[in-house]
């Protein structure tokens, strides 16, 4: 017997988030306040509601340039310690208020150096901000754990430095390394020294692959870089064909599924950037049906105008998901987190499974 998934259940259910960008999740009001403080005049409007709408691209792939332009504005107001710490604190609190119990939030330290901060100071500001937000959530009666993933920009040449930085802060709240930025023309193999360093140090990594570029990006990420997770990864459907009503997986798709390599899927973001034509046509349901290790994520909450709860609601409406489906996706995320095995198990057995059981019993 399945339990219909309602907005109330979604909001109350414990959720796990693995793919969320710090500079893509600011509150519009915070962007405006920080812009006034630094006299940044590049914003298109001074009204918070209008600004929030401006950041969101509502039609599929219609304005990728606009989508990317938004980051120029958020990065511009994240160049001092106080600014970064405030954004990180509000991020943790906003996620907790949305029912997220565990989150891995990524950011690229190299994008926050224009105000004179060092890479170390940027990371420390983010981690201190997360701690402040977690403490504020606790005062509101909410429990959340927020950890950081450090992203290197794949079109730059700092990946080995960022990998070293991530390893240095591994005991202070950084849980992994990533590369982000344009896939086409900047393959993950250009950053092998960074990935090999992470591997030698027994640390964790995820790779943006299979979003804007196809199977070669995914293949290099898993076969050369040994990626533990794939950021997006939805283009793996290019290796799946339908024959006489049956789906046949190619060698790479079989490898990804057999190895249980998690896919950090972000449906609304994929529609907004043109990686999928619509939510209804998004491959997440096919991948879920074929039992890939699918997880549901937000990517950029500001630019897509979403929360993790709203993302679950959107997909539930499109695909008829039940509470049991939501629990399966949440357990996938918890199992795939860059947390120690014992801690993952404790989160699953003391928070997630009891939380869903209580919702079914209510």
N, C-alpha and C positions, 0 to 999 in steps of 0.2 A: 504494500500500500504506500502510495506517495503522498506527500504533503504539498498542497498548492503553495506557490511562493508569492507572498504578498509584500507590499512595501513595508508594513510593520515588521514582518519576520526578517526581511532583509536588513533593516536598520538595527534590529536587536541582535542579530546573529554575529558571533565573533568572526572577524575577517583577517586575512593575512595578505600583505601587499609586498611584492618583490621588485616591481619596476615602477618607480616614481622619481621624477626629476625635481630637485629642489628649486631650480630656477624656472620651472614650469608650473609651480603650484602656489605662487604668491596670492594673497588676497588683493583684489583691485584697490581697496582703500589703503592698504599698506604701500602699494606701488606709488599711489598719489602722494601720500605723506612723506615717503622717503625722497621722492622726486622734488618736493618742495624744499626739503632740508638741504639738498645738494644743488638746488637751483637747476635741475635738469628740465629742459623745456622741450624735449622731444616727443612727449606724449600727445596723442591725437585729441584728447579731451580731459577736462578737469572734473568730470562727473563720474563717481565710482561705478554707478550702474551702467552708464554708457561705455565706460572703459572696459568693464567686464564683458559686455556684449561685443566690443570691438576685438578683443583678444580671440573670441571664438569664431571659427570658420565652420558654418553650419552645413554647407553643401559639400558633397564628396569630392575631395581633391581639387576644388575649384580655385583655391588660393593658397598653394603651398608657400609662395613667397610671403604672403601675409602671415601665415602660421609661423614661419621662421623669423619674421621681422619682430614678432613679439618678444623673442629672447633678447634682442638688442636692448629693449626697454627694461626688462627685469634685471639683466646683467648690469646695466648702467646704475641701478640703485642698490647693488650688492657689492660695494667696493670698500667698505670700512668694516671694522670688527663689529661695531654696534649694529650696522645694517644686516650683516650676515647672521649674527646671533639672533636678532629679532625674527628674521625670516625663518630660520631653523626652528626656533621656539614655537612660532605660530603653526608651522608645518606639523610638528609633533602633536600639538593641541588639536588642530583641525582633524587630523587622522583619528585621534582618540575619540573625539566627538562623533565621528562617523562609525564607530564600532570596530575600528582596526585595533587588534591586540598586539600585532607584531608587524613592523615595517622595515624594509631596507630601502633607504632613500639615497639616490646617487647624485653626484655633482662633480664638475670638473674644476679642481682648484686653480688651474692655470688661467681660468677666465675671470678671476677675481683679484688680479694683481695690479690693476690700473690705479688704485688709490695708495699704493706703496706697501701693501701687506706682502709678507713672504708666504710661500706655500704652506709652511708649518702654521703660520698664524691663521690662515684661511681655514685649515682643517680644524684647528683648536676652536675657532669661533663657531663653526658648525656643530661640533660635538658638544660644546657648552650650551649652545642654543637648544639642541635636542634634549639635554638634561633638564634645562629650565622648563621646556614644554612638557616633558614627562612629569615633572614635579607639579606643574600647574594642573595637569590632567588628574593626577592623584588627588589633589585638593578638591576636585570636582567629583571624586568618586569613580574615576575611570582609570583603567590599568592598560598601559601600552609599553612596549619595548621598541625603541627606534635605533637602528644602527646604520652606518654609512657605507656606501660603495664609492670608491674614488674612480672617476672616469678620466681617461686620457683622450684628447681629441685626435682622431685618427689622421686628420690632415696636417697635424703638427709633428714635432719631433721630440716631445717630452715624455713619451710613454714609459721609458725605462725609469725616469726620475719619478713619475707618478706611481709606478709600481713599487719602487723603493719606499716612497712616502706611505703608501697603503700598508706595507709590511711593518713600517716603523710604528704606526698607530694601531696595529692589530689588537693590542690588549687594552686599548682606550675607547673602542667603539667603532672602529673601521672593520668591516667583515669581508671585504672583497675588492677586486680590481675589475675594471671594465674599459673598453674603448667605445667611444661614441662619435657621432659626426657622420659625414657623407660616406656611404658604402661604396658607391660606384667610383672607381678610380683610386680607392684607398683600401686595398684588401687587408685583412687582419694579419697576413703574413709579413707585412711591412713592420710589424711590431713584435716579431718573434723573440727578440732579446728580452722584452718586458714579460712576455708570457712564460718564457723559460725560467726567468728569475722567480716569478710567482710560484711556478711548479716546484722549483728547487727548495723554496722556503715553506713548502707544505701549506700554501695559502689557497684562497678561493678566487675564482674568476668567472665572469660572465661576459659575453660578447654580443654587442648589437650586430645582428646578422639576420638576413632573410626578411627585411622590411622593405627597403627601397630597391634592393638588389636581390638576385635570385639564388639558385642552388650553389653556384661557385662560392659565394660568400659563406654560406652555411657549411659547405664541405671544408673550406680552409679553417673555419673557426673550430670545428670539432676534430679534424684530422691532423692539422698542423699545430693549432694552439691549445688543443685539449680542453676546450670550453666545457665547463660543468653545466651551464645553462645557456640558452639562446635568448637574447633580447629581441622579442617579437617572434622571429622564426617562422612566420606564417607562410612564407614562400616555399616551405617544404611541400605544400600542396602541388607544386609544379612537378613533383616526383610521384604523384598519385594519379592514376588513371581509372576511369570507369569503363568496365567491359561487361556487357550483358547484365547490367544491374549489379555487378560486383565491383568492389574497389580493389585495385592491384597496386601494391607499393613497390617503388623502385628500390634499388640497393641502398641509397642514402636514407630514404624515408624509413625503410626497415631498420637500418642501423640506429637512427634517432629513436625510433619507438622501442626497439629491443633493448637499447642501453638506458632507456627511461630518462633521456636527456630532457630536462624541463623546458617548456616553451613559455616565455613571459609575454603572453598575448594581451594586446591593448586595442580592443575593437574600435572604439570611437575614434581614437587617435589615428588608427589605420585608415578609417574612412576619411578623416579630415586631411590626411596627407596623400590620399590617393592609392594607398596600398590595398584597399578593398573598396568596391563600388558602393556598398551600403552595409548596414548591420545585418539585414536579412540575408545578404549574399556573402557575408564574412565567413571564412573557412573554419572559424573556431568550433562550430557545431560538428562539422565533419571530422575535425581532428579529435574532438571529444568523443564522438561516436566510435571512432577507430581506436580509442583508448591510448592516444598519445598522452604524455605527462603534461597536460594543459593547465596553466594557471591564468587567472584573470587579473588584470592590472589597469592602472590609470594612465601611465606615461606622463602626461602633463595636465594636471587638473585645471589650471587656469586657461590654457590655450584650448582645451576641449570643453570647458564648462561642466565638469563632471566631478563626482565623488566615486569611491569604490562601490558604495551602496547604489548610486544611480546607474553605474555600469552593470551591476548585477540585475537591476530592475529592467534595464533596456534589453539585455540579452534574454532574460526570463520571458519578456513579452514577445520577443522575436522567435525564440526557440522552444517555448513551453517548459522551461526549466522548473524543477520542483525544489523543495528545500533539501532533498537528498542530493540532487545535482549540485547545489550550492555547497553542501558539506563536502562532497567529493572534490570539488575544485579547491576548496579551502584546505583540505587535508593534503592535496597535491602541493599546494604552496608551502604549507608547514614542513612537509617532508623534504622539500627542495631548498629550504632556507639555508643560509650559510651560518648555521648555528651548530653547536656540538650535538652529537647524537642523543646524549642523555637529556639535554635541554629541549631539543625538538620533541622527544618522546614525552617529556613532562608537559610541554605546552599542548600537545595533542590530547593527552589523557586527562589533564586537569582543567583545561580551559576550553578547547574546541569541541571535543566529543560531548562533554557534559553540557556545554552551551546549546548544542543542537538537540540533544536529548530533551533538555528542558523546554525548548521551543515546540517539539513534537508533542510533549505531554501537556502543554498548556491548553 
